Amino acid sequence: MTERDVMEIGRQMLFVTLKLSLPVLLFGLVTGVAVSLFQAVTQIQEFTLTFVPKLLAIVTALAIFGPWMISTMTQFFINTYHHMSPVTH
């Protein structure tokens, strides 16, 4: 395994990490902006009001995208293992 192979695996790892975290972060971001707008319009400044909707949005995102995330991670680990198998033999 050359340095180029290691760099390629590292690049793929960063790309997969970004791809997997993006849906959850977007759900949290959109929910946070919506709650902030609601608080600004209604002038309700309850500090705990922001956490519950964000938590529900993140749990929903994980429920929706969870199977896809698991299959993506599994495929990445399988590909990484196949790239590393010539080194171990």
MOPAC internal coordinates of N, CA, C and O (Angstrom, degrees):
PM7 1SCF
backbone

  N    0.0000 0     0.00 0     0.00 0    0    0    0
  C    1.4480 1     0.00 0     0.00 0    1    0    0
  C    1.5293 1   107.07 1     0.00 0    2    1    0
  O    1.2310 1   121.11 1   -56.27 1    3    2    1
  N    1.2988 1   115.48 1   123.73 1    3    2    1
  C    1.4583 1   120.71 1  -177.70 1    5    3    2
  C    1.5285 1   110.57 1   -91.03 1    6    5    3
  O    1.2310 1   121.65 1    -6.35 1    7    6    5
  N    1.3234 1   114.45 1   173.65 1    7    6    5
  C    1.4695 1   119.39 1   177.16 1    9    7    6
  C    1.5260 1   110.80 1   -62.44 1   10    9    7
  O    1.2310 1   121.11 1   146.30 1   11   10    9
  N    1.3205 1   115.49 1   -33.70 1   11   10    9
  C    1.4650 1   119.78 1   179.65 1   13   11   10
  C    1.5352 1   111.11 1   -63.98 1   14   13   11
  O    1.2310 1   120.91 1   140.04 1   15   14   13
  N    1.3265 1   115.86 1   -39.96 1   15   14   13
  C    1.4676 1   119.80 1   178.16 1   17   15   14
  C    1.5278 1   111.15 1   -64.13 1   18   17   15
  O    1.2310 1   120.82 1   138.23 1   19   18   17
  N    1.3272 1   116.04 1   -41.77 1   19   18   17
  C    1.4635 1   120.28 1   179.15 1   21   19   18
  C    1.5224 1   110.25 1   -64.24 1   22   21   19
  O    1.2310 1   120.45 1   137.95 1   23   22   21
  N    1.3230 1   116.75 1   -42.05 1   23   22   21
  C    1.4678 1   120.53 1   178.37 1   25   23   22
  C    1.5279 1   111.00 1   -64.26 1   26   25   23
  O    1.2310 1   120.25 1   141.85 1   27   26   25
  N    1.3145 1   117.12 1   -38.15 1   27   26   25
  C    1.4675 1   120.76 1   178.82 1   29   27   26
  C    1.5276 1   110.92 1   -65.84 1   30   29   27
  O    1.2310 1   120.33 1   137.84 1   31   30   29
  N    1.3253 1   116.97 1   -42.16 1   31   30   29
  C    1.4659 1   120.31 1   177.25 1   33   31   30
  C    1.5253 1   110.17 1   -63.95 1   34   33   31
  O    1.2310 1   120.13 1   139.47 1   35   34   33
  N    1.3259 1   117.35 1   -40.53 1   35   34   33
  C    1.4637 1   120.92 1   177.18 1   37   35   34
  C    1.5157 1   112.11 1   -63.51 1   38   37   35
  O    1.2310 1   120.54 1   139.73 1   39   38   37
  N    1.3303 1   116.58 1   -40.27 1   39   38   37
  C    1.4658 1   120.61 1   177.84 1   41   39   38
  C    1.5192 1   110.43 1   -64.47 1   42   41   39
  O    1.2310 1   120.65 1   135.32 1   43   42   41
  N    1.3242 1   116.36 1   -44.68 1   43   42   41
  C    1.4634 1   120.20 1   178.46 1   45   43   42
  C    1.5304 1   111.06 1   -62.73 1   46   45   43
  O    1.2310 1   120.66 1   141.31 1   47   46   45
  N    1.3334 1   116.33 1   -38.69 1   47   46   45
  C    1.4610 1   120.51 1   179.28 1   49   47   46
  C    1.5277 1   110.80 1   -62.09 1   50   49   47
  O    1.2310 1   120.32 1   134.66 1   51   50   49
  N    1.3194 1   117.00 1   -45.34 1   51   50   49
  C    1.4616 1   120.03 1   179.19 1   53   51   50
  C    1.5263 1   111.39 1   -64.73 1   54   53   51
  O    1.2310 1   120.39 1   140.25 1   55   54   53
  N    1.3322 1   116.86 1   -39.75 1   55   54   53
  C    1.4624 1   120.52 1   179.12 1   57   55   54
  C    1.5257 1   111.04 1   -64.84 1   58   57   55
  O    1.2310 1   120.23 1   136.26 1   59   58   57
  N    1.3249 1   117.17 1   -43.74 1   59   58   57
  C    1.4666 1   120.82 1   179.46 1   61   59   58
  C    1.5293 1   110.17 1   -65.09 1   62   61   59
  O    1.2310 1   120.30 1   140.03 1   63   62   61
  N    1.3309 1   117.03 1   -39.97 1   63   62   61
  C    1.4664 1   120.48 1   178.03 1   65   63   62
  C    1.5191 1   111.06 1   -61.23 1   66   65   63
  O    1.2310 1   120.55 1   135.13 1   67   66   65
  N    1.3174 1   116.55 1   -44.87 1   67   66   65
  C    1.4665 1   120.57 1   178.19 1   69   67   66
  C    1.5209 1   111.07 1   -63.87 1   70   69   67
  O    1.2310 1   120.89 1   136.13 1   71   70   69
  N    1.3263 1   115.89 1   -43.87 1   71   70   69
  C    1.4636 1   120.66 1  -178.45 1   73   71   70
  C    1.5310 1   111.29 1   -64.25 1   74   73   71
  O    1.2310 1   120.17 1   143.51 1   75   74   73
  N    1.3294 1   117.28 1   -36.49 1   75   74   73
  C    1.4618 1   120.47 1  -178.83 1   77   75   74
  C    1.5244 1   112.72 1   -76.91 1   78   77   75
  O    1.2310 1   120.15 1   147.07 1   79   78   77
  N    1.3132 1   117.31 1   -32.93 1   79   78   77
  C    1.4656 1   119.41 1  -177.10 1   81   79   78
  C    1.5224 1   113.01 1   -84.35 1   82   81   79
  O    1.2310 1   120.12 1   159.81 1   83   82   81
  N    1.3113 1   117.38 1   -20.19 1   83   82   81
  C    1.4601 1   120.58 1  -174.59 1   85   83   82
  C    1.5302 1   114.33 1   -60.36 1   86   85   83
  O    1.2310 1   118.06 1   132.51 1   87   86   85
  N    1.3351 1   121.29 1   -47.49 1   87   86   85
  C    1.4732 1   118.99 1  -179.16 1   89   87   86
  C    1.5297 1   113.26 1   -60.77 1   90   89   87
  O    1.2310 1   120.27 1   138.73 1   91   90   89
  N    1.3202 1   117.08 1   -41.27 1   91   90   89
  C    1.4660 1   120.29 1  -179.11 1   93   91   90
  C    1.5247 1   109.99 1   -67.00 1   94   93   91
  O    1.2310 1   120.47 1   136.45 1   95   94   93
  N    1.3252 1   116.71 1   -43.55 1   95   94   93
  C    1.4612 1   120.15 1   179.51 1   97   95   94
  C    1.5235 1   111.59 1   -64.64 1   98   97   95
  O    1.2310 1   120.23 1   140.86 1   99   98   97
  N    1.3323 1   117.16 1   -39.14 1   99   98   97
  C    1.4638 1   119.77 1   179.27 1  101   99   98
  C    1.5286 1   111.66 1   -66.50 1  102  101   99
  O    1.2310 1   120.13 1   138.78 1  103  102  101
  N    1.3227 1   117.37 1   -41.22 1  103  102  101
  C    1.4707 1   120.00 1   177.13 1  105  103  102
  C    1.5217 1   110.01 1   -60.78 1  106  105  103
  O    1.2310 1   120.24 1   135.50 1  107  106  105
  N    1.3270 1   117.14 1   -44.50 1  107  106  105
  C    1.4598 1   120.64 1   178.74 1  109  107  106
  C    1.5157 1   112.45 1   -65.22 1  110  109  107
  O    1.2310 1   120.50 1   140.44 1  111  110  109
  N    1.3319 1   116.65 1   -39.56 1  111  110  109
  C    1.4641 1   120.80 1  -179.82 1  113  111  110
  C    1.5221 1   111.67 1   -65.74 1  114  113  111
  O    1.2310 1   120.53 1   131.88 1  115  114  113
  N    1.3156 1   116.59 1   -48.12 1  115  114  113
  C    1.4670 1   120.55 1  -179.10 1  117  115  114
  C    1.5266 1   110.27 1   -63.04 1  118  117  115
  O    1.2310 1   120.42 1   137.81 1  119  118  117
  N    1.3121 1   116.80 1   -42.19 1  119  118  117
  C    1.4613 1   119.88 1   178.58 1  121  119  118
  C    1.5235 1   111.29 1   -65.17 1  122  121  119
  O    1.2310 1   120.21 1   138.79 1  123  122  121
  N    1.3180 1   117.20 1   -41.21 1  123  122  121
  C    1.4618 1   120.55 1   178.54 1  125  123  122
  C    1.5143 1   112.73 1   -62.57 1  126  125  123
  O    1.2310 1   120.49 1   137.97 1  127  126  125
  N    1.3283 1   116.66 1   -42.03 1  127  126  125
  C    1.4673 1   120.33 1   178.21 1  129  127  126
  C    1.5275 1   110.36 1   -66.21 1  130  129  127
  O    1.2310 1   120.23 1   137.95 1  131  130  129
  N    1.3342 1   117.16 1   -42.05 1  131  130  129
  C    1.4655 1   120.17 1   179.85 1  133  131  130
  C    1.5305 1   111.09 1   -63.59 1  134  133  131
  O    1.2310 1   120.12 1   137.45 1  135  134  133
  N    1.3158 1   117.37 1   -42.55 1  135  134  133
  C    1.4675 1   120.44 1   179.17 1  137  135  134
  C    1.5219 1   110.24 1   -67.04 1  138  137  135
  O    1.2310 1   120.10 1   140.87 1  139  138  137
  N    1.3196 1   117.42 1   -39.13 1  139  138  137
  C    1.4688 1   120.44 1   178.17 1  141  139  138
  C    1.5214 1   111.25 1   -63.84 1  142  141  139
  O    1.2310 1   120.31 1   138.48 1  143  142  141
  N    1.3289 1   117.02 1   -41.52 1  143  142  141
  C    1.4648 1   120.08 1   176.13 1  145  143  142
  C    1.5254 1   110.89 1   -63.05 1  146  145  143
  O    1.2310 1   120.66 1   137.15 1  147  146  145
  N    1.3244 1   116.35 1   -42.85 1  147  146  145
  C    1.4624 1   120.55 1   178.20 1  149  147  146
  C    1.5267 1   110.83 1   -60.77 1  150  149  147
  O    1.2310 1   120.55 1   137.03 1  151  150  149
  N    1.3217 1   116.56 1   -42.97 1  151  150  149
  C    1.4634 1   120.06 1   179.27 1  153  151  150
  C    1.5209 1   111.46 1   -66.39 1  154  153  151
  O    1.2310 1   120.13 1   142.31 1  155  154  153
  N    1.3260 1   117.35 1   -37.69 1  155  154  153
  C    1.4629 1   120.08 1   179.91 1  157  155  154
  C    1.5236 1   111.12 1   -68.70 1  158  157  155
  O    1.2310 1   120.39 1   140.49 1  159  158  157
  N    1.3255 1   116.87 1   -39.51 1  159  158  157
  C    1.4629 1   120.54 1  -178.44 1  161  159  158
  C    1.5286 1   111.02 1   -70.59 1  162  161  159
  O    1.2310 1   120.57 1   136.72 1  163  162  161
  N    1.3174 1   116.51 1   -43.28 1  163  162  161
  C    1.4647 1   119.53 1  -176.15 1  165  163  162
  C    1.5260 1   113.06 1   -91.47 1  166  165  163
  O    1.2310 1   119.84 1   173.35 1  167  166  165
  N    1.3028 1   117.91 1    -6.65 1  167  166  165
  C    1.4626 1   124.79 1  -178.01 1  169  167  166
  C    1.5242 1   112.46 1    58.32 1  170  169  167
  O    1.2310 1   121.09 1  -148.48 1  171  170  169
  N    1.3093 1   115.51 1    31.52 1  171  170  169
  C    1.4647 1   120.99 1   172.45 1  173  171  170
  C    1.5254 1   106.37 1   -91.29 1  174  173  171
  O    1.2310 1   120.42 1   -61.63 1  175  174  173
  N    1.3055 1   116.80 1   118.37 1  175  174  173
  C    1.4596 1   120.62 1  -177.36 1  177  175  174
  C    1.5253 1   111.56 1  -113.00 1  178  177  175
  O    1.2310 1   120.85 1  -134.85 1  179  178  177
  N    1.3022 1   115.98 1    45.15 1  179  178  177
  C    1.4595 1   120.54 1   177.98 1  181  179  178
  C    1.5290 1   108.64 1   -77.68 1  182  181  179
  O    1.2310 1   120.60 1   -57.49 1  183  182  181
  N    1.3206 1   116.45 1   122.51 1  183  182  181
  C    1.4597 1   121.55 1  -174.86 1  185  183  182
  C    1.5244 1   112.14 1   -66.43 1  186  185  183
  O    1.2310 1   120.36 1   142.35 1  187  186  185
  N    1.3252 1   116.92 1   -37.65 1  187  186  185
  C    1.4617 1   120.16 1  -176.73 1  189  187  186
  C    1.5233 1   112.64 1   -77.48 1  190  189  187
  O    1.2310 1   119.95 1   168.03 1  191  190  189
  N    1.3167 1   117.70 1   -11.97 1  191  190  189
  C    1.4662 1   120.74 1  -178.77 1  193  191  190
  C    1.5250 1   111.96 1   -64.07 1  194  193  191
  O    1.2310 1   119.59 1   153.31 1  195  194  193
  N    1.3078 1   118.39 1   -26.69 1  195  194  193
  C    1.4629 1   120.42 1  -177.54 1  197  195  194
  C    1.5196 1   112.57 1   -77.84 1  198  197  195
  O    1.2310 1   119.49 1   152.86 1  199  198  197
  N    1.3202 1   118.58 1   -27.14 1  199  198  197
  C    1.4545 1   120.51 1  -172.83 1  201  199  198
  C    1.5186 1   113.91 1   -77.03 1  202  201  199
  O    1.2310 1   119.91 1   136.76 1  203  202  201
  N    1.3042 1   117.77 1   -43.24 1  203  202  201
  C    1.4655 1   120.57 1  -175.79 1  205  203  202
  C    1.5281 1   111.86 1   -63.73 1  206  205  203
  O    1.2310 1   118.42 1   131.44 1  207  206  205
  N    1.3399 1   120.62 1   -48.56 1  207  206  205
  C    1.4650 1   118.86 1   177.87 1  209  207  206
  C    1.5308 1   113.17 1   -62.72 1  210  209  207
  O    1.2310 1   120.39 1   141.83 1  211  210  209
  N    1.3364 1   116.86 1   -38.17 1  211  210  209
  C    1.4654 1   119.16 1   177.88 1  213  211  210
  C    1.5187 1   111.07 1   -64.83 1  214  213  211
  O    1.2310 1   120.64 1   138.01 1  215  214  213
  N    1.3178 1   116.39 1   -41.99 1  215  214  213
  C    1.4565 1   120.38 1   178.81 1  217  215  214
  C    1.5213 1   110.98 1   -62.49 1  218  217  215
  O    1.2310 1   120.41 1   135.86 1  219  218  217
  N    1.3226 1   116.81 1   -44.14 1  219  218  217
  C    1.4662 1   120.38 1   177.48 1  221  219  218
  C    1.5238 1   111.56 1   -63.76 1  222  221  219
  O    1.2310 1   120.26 1   140.79 1  223  222  221
  N    1.3278 1   117.11 1   -39.21 1  223  222  221
  C    1.4623 1   120.61 1   179.13 1  225  223  222
  C    1.5212 1   111.11 1   -65.55 1  226  225  223
  O    1.2310 1   120.25 1   139.27 1  227  226  225
  N    1.3167 1   117.13 1   -40.73 1  227  226  225
  C    1.4634 1   120.40 1  -179.55 1  229  227  226
  C    1.5264 1   110.80 1   -69.03 1  230  229  227
  O    1.2310 1   120.23 1   139.27 1  231  230  229
  N    1.3210 1   117.17 1   -40.73 1  231  230  229
  C    1.4668 1   120.22 1   177.01 1  233  231  230
  C    1.5259 1   110.04 1   -63.84 1  234  233  231
  O    1.2310 1   120.35 1   140.17 1  235  234  233
  N    1.3322 1   116.94 1   -39.83 1  235  234  233
  C    1.4650 1   120.84 1   176.97 1  237  235  234
  C    1.5225 1   111.05 1   -63.30 1  238  237  235
  O    1.2310 1   120.47 1   136.36 1  239  238  237
  N    1.3284 1   116.71 1   -43.64 1  239  238  237
  C    1.4652 1   120.28 1   178.81 1  241  239  238
  C    1.5235 1   110.68 1   -62.14 1  242  241  239
  O    1.2310 1   120.28 1   138.46 1  243  242  241
  N    1.3183 1   117.08 1   -41.54 1  243  242  241
  C    1.4661 1   119.59 1   178.18 1  245  243  242
  C    1.5240 1   111.54 1   -66.34 1  246  245  243
  O    1.2310 1   120.28 1   144.32 1  247  246  245
  N    1.3299 1   117.08 1   -35.68 1  247  246  245
  C    1.4640 1   119.88 1   178.13 1  249  247  246
  C    1.5238 1   111.24 1   -68.73 1  250  249  247
  O    1.2310 1   120.51 1   141.63 1  251  250  249
  N    1.3260 1   116.64 1   -38.37 1  251  250  249
  C    1.4646 1   120.39 1  -178.84 1  253  251  250
  C    1.5256 1   111.17 1   -74.32 1  254  253  251
  O    1.2310 1   120.81 1   131.56 1  255  254  253
  N    1.3311 1   116.06 1   -48.44 1  255  254  253
  C    1.4597 1   120.65 1  -173.02 1  257  255  254
  C    1.5247 1   113.56 1   -96.25 1  258  257  255
  O    1.2310 1   119.62 1   178.86 1  259  258  257
  N    1.3274 1   118.32 1    -1.14 1  259  258  257
  C    1.4573 1   121.57 1  -177.57 1  261  259  258
  C    1.5179 1   114.81 1   -55.92 1  262  261  259
  O    1.2310 1   119.27 1   129.56 1  263  262  261
  N    1.3325 1   118.99 1   -50.44 1  263  262  261
  C    1.4668 1   119.02 1   179.39 1  265  263  262
  C    1.5309 1   112.96 1   -60.95 1  266  265  263
  O    1.2310 1   120.50 1   140.20 1  267  266  265
  N    1.3182 1   116.65 1   -39.80 1  267  266  265
  C    1.4649 1   120.24 1   177.11 1  269  267  266
  C    1.5246 1   110.83 1   -65.01 1  270  269  267
  O    1.2310 1   120.44 1   139.63 1  271  270  269
  N    1.3295 1   116.77 1   -40.37 1  271  270  269
  C    1.4628 1   120.50 1   179.28 1  273  271  270
  C    1.5245 1   111.04 1   -63.26 1  274  273  271
  O    1.2310 1   120.71 1   136.27 1  275  274  273
  N    1.3145 1   116.25 1   -43.73 1  275  274  273
  C    1.4622 1   120.05 1  -179.47 1  277  275  274
  C    1.5193 1   110.89 1   -64.94 1  278  277  275
  O    1.2310 1   119.93 1   136.77 1  279  278  277
  N    1.3269 1   117.74 1   -43.23 1  279  278  277
  C    1.4654 1   119.56 1   179.40 1  281  279  278
  C    1.5260 1   111.39 1   -66.70 1  282  281  279
  O    1.2310 1   119.98 1   144.01 1  283  282  281
  N    1.3289 1   117.63 1   -35.99 1  283  282  281
  C    1.4637 1   120.48 1   177.62 1  285  283  282
  C    1.5243 1   110.73 1   -65.84 1  286  285  283
  O    1.2310 1   120.25 1   135.36 1  287  286  285
  N    1.3303 1   117.13 1   -44.64 1  287  286  285
  C    1.4709 1   120.13 1   178.14 1  289  287  286
  C    1.5218 1   111.27 1   -64.11 1  290  289  287
  O    1.2310 1   120.50 1   138.07 1  291  290  289
  N    1.3287 1   116.65 1   -41.93 1  291  290  289
  C    1.4568 1   120.46 1   179.35 1  293  291  290
  C    1.5187 1   110.92 1   -61.79 1  294  293  291
  O    1.2310 1   120.53 1   135.47 1  295  294  293
  N    1.3202 1   116.60 1   -44.53 1  295  294  293
  C    1.4630 1   120.59 1   179.09 1  297  295  294
  C    1.5252 1   111.08 1   -63.32 1  298  297  295
  O    1.2310 1   120.02 1   140.19 1  299  298  297
  N    1.3269 1   117.56 1   -39.81 1  299  298  297
  C    1.4616 1   120.75 1   177.81 1  301  299  298
  C    1.5287 1   110.76 1   -62.81 1  302  301  299
  O    1.2310 1   120.04 1   134.59 1  303  302  301
  N    1.3360 1   117.53 1   -45.41 1  303  302  301
  C    1.4614 1   120.27 1  -179.53 1  305  303  302
  C    1.5211 1   111.61 1   -66.28 1  306  305  303
  O    1.2310 1   120.12 1   142.15 1  307  306  305
  N    1.3203 1   117.38 1   -37.85 1  307  306  305
  C    1.4663 1   120.16 1   177.43 1  309  307  306
  C    1.5234 1   110.00 1   -64.13 1  310  309  307
  O    1.2310 1   120.16 1   133.88 1  311  310  309
  N    1.3324 1   117.31 1   -46.12 1  311  310  309
  C    1.4667 1   120.30 1   178.41 1  313  311  310
  C    1.5225 1   111.50 1   -62.16 1  314  313  311
  O    1.2310 1   120.30 1   138.81 1  315  314  313
  N    1.3218 1   117.02 1   -41.19 1  315  314  313
  C    1.4639 1   120.53 1   178.89 1  317  315  314
  C    1.5251 1   110.45 1   -64.42 1  318  317  315
  O    1.2310 1   120.19 1   138.08 1  319  318  317
  N    1.3120 1   117.25 1   -41.92 1  319  318  317
  C    1.4603 1   120.80 1   178.79 1  321  319  318
  C    1.5233 1   110.86 1   -62.99 1  322  321  319
  O    1.2310 1   120.20 1   139.52 1  323  322  321
  N    1.3279 1   117.23 1   -40.48 1  323  322  321
  C    1.4634 1   120.13 1   179.23 1  325  323  322
  C    1.5234 1   111.51 1   -67.53 1  326  325  323
  O    1.2310 1   119.96 1   147.44 1  327  326  325
  N    1.3239 1   117.69 1   -32.56 1  327  326  325
  C    1.4602 1   119.99 1   176.32 1  329  327  326
  C    1.5278 1   111.46 1   -71.24 1  330  329  327
  O    1.2310 1   120.59 1   150.36 1  331  330  329
  N    1.3192 1   116.47 1   -29.64 1  331  330  329
  C    1.4588 1   120.17 1  -177.47 1  333  331  330
  C    1.5207 1   113.00 1   -88.81 1  334  333  331
  O    1.2310 1   119.22 1   163.01 1  335  334  333
  N    1.3133 1   119.10 1   -16.99 1  335  334  333
  C    1.4611 1   120.98 1  -176.16 1  337  335  334
  C    1.5278 1   113.38 1   -62.49 1  338  337  335
  O    1.2310 1   118.15 1   143.89 1  339  338  337
  N    1.3493 1   121.12 1   -36.11 1  339  338  337
  C    1.4749 1   118.02 1   176.55 1  341  339  338
  C    1.5292 1   112.73 1   -64.14 1  342  341  339
  O    1.2310 1   119.96 1   154.45 1  343  342  341
  N    1.3092 1   117.68 1   -25.55 1  343  342  341
  C    1.4605 1   121.04 1  -179.48 1  345  343  342
  C    1.5223 1   110.79 1   -72.75 1  346  345  343
  O    1.2310 1   120.38 1   141.63 1  347  346  345
  N    1.3269 1   116.88 1   -38.37 1  347  346  345
  C    1.4601 1   120.30 1  -175.86 1  349  347  346
  C    1.5176 1   112.89 1   -78.90 1  350  349  347
  O    1.2310 1   119.50 1   163.67 1  351  350  349
  N    1.3119 1   118.56 1   -16.33 1  351  350  349
  C    1.4715 1   120.56 1  -178.82 1  353  351  350
  C    1.4943 1   112.03 1  -100.08 1  354  353  351
  O    1.2310 1   120.10 1   180.00 1  355  354  353

